[in-house]
């Protein structure tokens, strides 16, 4: 037996419970450090996992295939983009959001509804038309408290190059060429029903949401990289970074995730072989006694998932990884 083989022969995979306890302890140590250095700006109160996915479904300017009139955006990869506080304020003051930068003519074909409580997981699966994934592991004490469904949503946008140019000018962006081919073109987007599984115990909580991939129509011949670069500049990326990102990703499968300035850390993670994104806020809850809000986004097959909660990031990761 070689020296390497001898050294490796004694290795054993540690028990899963030990791994979870160790990860939780390391997370708590990391949180004590990151919370101390994180900016103290607050996320908007409504920025929960459902809002993140709703925003993900509402970015038609940078979605779908350039070679087909009807196609389906399929989330496979996640590209986090940092957004400065000054740009967030600027967008808020001017009432600019990404779904409407292409034009002022926006029609809600199916208005989003408030979450509706349903009696069972089976009822939620039937309403959403999907087999529901559920976590097979949860922290001690965390239990399913209620099940909710948000109905199908749909929008129609009519693109206007004049509107887009106006938005860019208001943000001081004068070095981008607006594609004239999109003027007057109609873009439609539909979001499938969203299921929300609400877990909790006392002040601890976790929210798992899941839905089918969104459907989007986009006119033929649209340069997705060009529109993607415009969207990135609107979010505040500088010229070089926006061009590099826009040219280096597949816009048909990549979701841009804006990262607010009060996020203490974010990193890509692997959820059972699927790429995901873990985002940790810089704000602790309950006078600093609870971990800050964390959220994980990932996709699997034809479904998109989001998990948000004030559990330790390691616990939230284990919970996400156990969804079946």
N, C-alpha and C positions, 0 to 999 in steps of 0.2 A: 504494500500500500504506500502511495506517495505521501510526502509530508502534507501537501494540500488536502489530499483525500482524508488523511488521518484527522486533520484539524476540522474539516467540514463534517466528518462523520458524526460528531456529537451534537450538531445543530438540530434543534427541534423547533417547530412552529409553536409559539407561546399560546396559551389558552386565549380564546377570543375575549373573555371577560377581563383578563389581565390587560389585554391590548386596549380595551375601551377605557379602563380606569387610568392607565398610563397616559393615553391620549388626552383624557379629560384634565389630568393634572398638568400636563404640558400646556394645554390650551389656557388654563387658568393663569399659569405663569406668564404666558405670552400676552394675555388680556391685560394683566396688571401693568405690563410695559407699554403696550400699544395705546391703552386708554390714557396714560399719562402724557403721551406725546401727540395725541390726535387733536386736530382742530375741534373747537367746541361749537361749530355750527350744527344746527339740527336739520335732519331730513324733513321734508314736508310730511305732515301727519298722515296723509293718505298713501304714502309710498310703501305699501305692503306688497307681498308677492303677487297678489291679484293685479295690482296696478302695474307692476313690472311686466307681467305677461300681457295685460291689456295694451300697454305701450308697445310691447314687442309686436303685437298684431296690428299696430297702427302706424307702420312705417312704409307705406306703399312706394314712396319715391326711391327706396333703395332695395326693393325686393323683386323677385321673379326673374324669369329668363328673358334674355334680349331677343331670342330667336322664335318665341312662340307668343301667340296672342293670349292664350289661356294656359296658365301654369300654376303650380302650387309651390309656394315658398316652403322649404323644408329645413328647419333648424338642425344643423349638425354641429357647427362651431360657434364659439362666442368670442367676440373681440371687445374687451373693455376699453373705453376711451374716457380719460379724465376730463372733467368739465370744471372750469374755474368758477368761483363764486360770483365774480363780476359778470361773467357771461350768463349765468343763471338769472341774475338780477335783471340783466338787459333783456333777456328773452321774456321774462315775466312782465316787466314794465311795458313792453311793446306788444304783449299778447301773442307772441310767436310760438307755435309748436310745430314739430316736424310733420305731422300729418297734413298740415294746411299750408306749408311753404310753397307748394306748387300752384295754388290757386285759391280764390275766395269762394268759388262755387263748391260747397261741400254739402252733400245730402245724406242724411241718415236713413238708409233704407229699412233697417231694423234697429230701433233704439236699444241701447244696453239697459237691462233691467237690474233692479236691486237683487242681491242674493236672496233666493227663496229656500227656506228650510224644507227638507223632504224627510220622509219617515224612515228611510233605510238606505243602505248602500246600493241595494238592488234597484230601488226607485231612481237613485241618482244616475246609475249606470244606464238605465233605460232612457232617462231624459237626455243624457249626453250622447248616447249611442256609442259608448266605448266600454270595454272591460276596465273596471277601476283597479288601479294599483294601490296597494296598502302597505304600510311599513310593517314588517314582521318583527322588528325590534324597536322598542321605545324606552326612554329612560324610566326608571322606577317611579311609579305614581302617575305618569302621563297617560291619559286615557282619551279615547274619542268622545267628544262632547256633543257635536252636532254635525250634520251633513247639509250642505247648501249647493244650489245650482244657479248659475247665471245664464240666462238664455242666449240664444244665437244673436249675433250682431252683424250688421252690414253697412257699408258706406260707399258712396260714389263721389269721386273727385274729378273736376274738370281742370286740366292743367292750364296755366297762364304764364307765359314767359315774362310778361310785364310784372306780374305779381312777384315772381321769383326774383327778378332783377331788383324790385323795390325792397324786398326783404334783405338781399345782400347789401344794397346801398345803405340801408338803415343800420347795418352792423359794421359798416366801414370796410366791406369786402369788395374791392374793385379790380381784382386781378384774375377773376374767373369768367369763363365764357358760358353764358346760359344757352343750352341747346334749343334752337328754334323749332326743331322737329316735334317737340312735345306740346307746342301751343295748341290749345283746343282739344287735345286728346283726353279721352275718358279713362279713368282708372277706377276699378272697383275692388273692394276688399271685403271678405267675410270672415268672421271669427266664430268657430264652433262653440257650443255651450261649454261653460267652465264649471268644473266640480271643485268645491272647497271642503276639505275635511279638517275640522277644527279640533285640535287636541289641547289638553291643558291640565293643570293642577295648581290651584291657588294662583299665584302671580306668574307662574311659568306657563308658557304657551308655545304652540307650534301650529302652523297652518300649511297644509299640503294642498296645492291646487294642480289640476291637470286638465288637459284639453287636447283635442286633435289639432294637427297643424293647420294654420290659416290658409285660406284660398285667395289668390290675387290674380287679377287680369291686368295686363300691361300691353300697350301697343307694340307692334313689331319695330325692330330697329333701334330701340332705346339703348343708349350706352350706359349700362349700370354703373361702371366705374366712374364715369363723369358725374352722374347724379349722386353717387356715394361720396365722392370728393366734396361736392357742394354741401351735403348733409353734415359731413365731418367739420367743414369750416363753420357752418352755422352753430355747431356744438362748441366751437372754440379752438379746434385743432389748428396749429400753424400750417403755413403753406406746404412746407416740406413733409411734415408728418401726415397731413391729409392725403397728399399725393402718394406717399409711400404705402399707406394703409389701403387706399382705394385701389391701387394697382396690384397689391399683393394678396388680396383675398378673393374668395368666390362669393359674390354678393347673393347668389342664389341659395346658398346654404349657411351663410354667416349672419348672425344677429349682432348688431352693434349695441352694446350695453353702456349707456352713459354712467359714469362713476362720479357722484357728487363729492365736493371737497371735504366733507366731514367723515368720509370713509377712512377707517384706520388701516385697513389692508384688504387686498383682493388677490385671488390667485386661481388658476385653472386647476380643476380636480378631475379625477377619474371616477365615474359612478358606474360600476359594473360594466366597464368597457366603453362607456360613452363619455365624451368630453362634457364637463360642466364648469360652472364658475361659482366660487365661494366669495361672498362679499361680507365683510364685517364692519359694522358701524363703529364710530368712535365714542358713542354715548352709552354708558351703562344705565340700567333701569333700577327703579326702587332705591334711590339714594345711594347708588353705587354697589348695592348688594347683589344684584343680578347681572349676568353677562349682558353685553350690548346686543342689539338685534343683529342677527346674521341671516343671510339668505343664500340659497343655492339654486341655480338654474341649470337644467339639463334636459336632454331630449332622448327618446328611445323609440325607434320605429316611427310610427305616425303620430306620436304623442309628445307634448311638451309639458314639463313639470316645473314647479316652483315650490320651494319649501322655505318658510321664514319663521323665525322664533327667537326667543331670548334664552335658549339653551346654550351651553358651551358649544363652540363651533365643531368640536370633535363629536359631540353627541348628535348635533344636527347632521353632520356628515354620515355617521353610522345609521341614523334614521333614514336618510335619503338612500343610502346604499342598500338598505334592506327592503325598499319598495318593490313589491312583486305584484 
